[in-house]
Amino acid sequence: MEAISENTKARAGVPGKLRAAAQWWHRAVTGGGEERNTLLVIGKSTFAATLSWAIAADVLDAHSPAFAPFSAVLIMQVTVYRSLVQSLRYVAAVVAGVMVQAALGLFAGPELLTFALGPSSP
């Protein structure tokens, strides 16, 4: 019983959830496991969302820059390569969808049924 360290005694008064959170952060900062990967993805997503907001608001002068961070986080992957590939797929899908909807809109008119028949339907 004498072998209990002062550190263990000090942590005994901390509530369980707070202790678990402190342990998670310790593993995330010092370890190389899943906690660290989670922390890296959160950091990269935050950076991408902030950068996309700045570009949308300041460079593109968008009226609704809030959509840019959503899109940036939506395509965020673990690696930069995967993020770029996913973003290219996303852009290609959006462009293809807009083209199909434009064609359907020209031929059938801008109706709800035209939208439903477009690429958004399963």
Backbone hydrogen bonds, N-H to C=O, Kabsch-Sander energy under -0.5 kcal/mol:
donor,donor_aa,acceptor,acceptor_aa,energy
4,I,1,M,-1.1
9,K,5,S,-1.9
10,A,6,E,-2.3
11,R,7,N,-1.8
12,A,8,T,-0.9
13,G,10,A,-0.7
14,V,11,R,-1.2
19,R,15,P,-2.3
20,A,16,G,-2.5
21,A,17,K,-2.2
22,A,18,L,-2.3
23,Q,19,R,-2.4
24,W,20,A,-2.3
25,W,21,A,-2.5
26,H,22,A,-2.1
27,R,23,Q,-2.5
28,A,24,W,-2.5
29,V,25,W,-2.4
30,T,26,H,-2.5
31,G,27,R,-2.1
37,N,33,G,-1.8
38,T,34,E,-2.6
39,L,35,E,-2.3
40,L,36,R,-2.4
41,V,37,N,-2.4
42,I,38,T,-2.2
43,G,39,L,-2.3
44,K,40,L,-2.9
45,S,41,V,-2.6
46,T,42,I,-2.3
47,F,43,G,-2.3
48,A,44,K,-2.8
49,A,45,S,-2.6
50,T,46,T,-2.3
51,L,47,F,-2.7
52,S,48,A,-2.6
53,W,49,A,-2.0
54,A,50,T,-2.3
55,I,51,L,-2.5
56,A,52,S,-2.6
57,A,53,W,-2.9
58,D,54,A,-2.8
59,V,54,A,-0.8
59,V,55,I,-1.0
60,L,55,I,-2.6
62,A,56,A,-3.1
67,F,64,S,-1.3
68,A,65,P,-0.8
70,F,66,A,-1.1
71,S,67,F,-2.2
72,A,68,A,-2.4
73,V,69,P,-2.6
74,L,70,F,-2.1
75,I,71,S,-1.6
76,M,73,V,-0.8
83,S,79,T,-2.0
84,L,80,V,-2.6
85,V,81,Y,-2.6
86,Q,82,R,-2.7
87,S,83,S,-2.4
88,L,84,L,-2.3
89,R,85,V,-2.2
90,Y,86,Q,-2.5
91,V,87,S,-2.7
92,A,88,L,-2.5
93,A,89,R,-2.5
94,V,90,Y,-2.3
95,V,91,V,-2.8
96,A,92,A,-2.6
97,G,93,A,-2.4
98,V,94,V,-2.6
99,M,95,V,-2.4
100,V,96,A,-2.4
101,Q,97,G,-2.5
102,A,98,V,-2.5
103,A,99,M,-2.4
104,L,100,V,-2.8
105,G,101,Q,-2.6
106,L,102,A,-2.2
107,F,103,A,-2.0
108,A,104,L,-3.1
109,G,104,L,-0.5
109,G,105,G,-1.3
111,E,109,G,-2.0
115,F,111,E,-1.7
116,A,112,L,-2.3
117,L,113,L,-2.0
118,G,114,T,-0.7
118,G,115,F,-0.8
121,S,118,G,-1.7
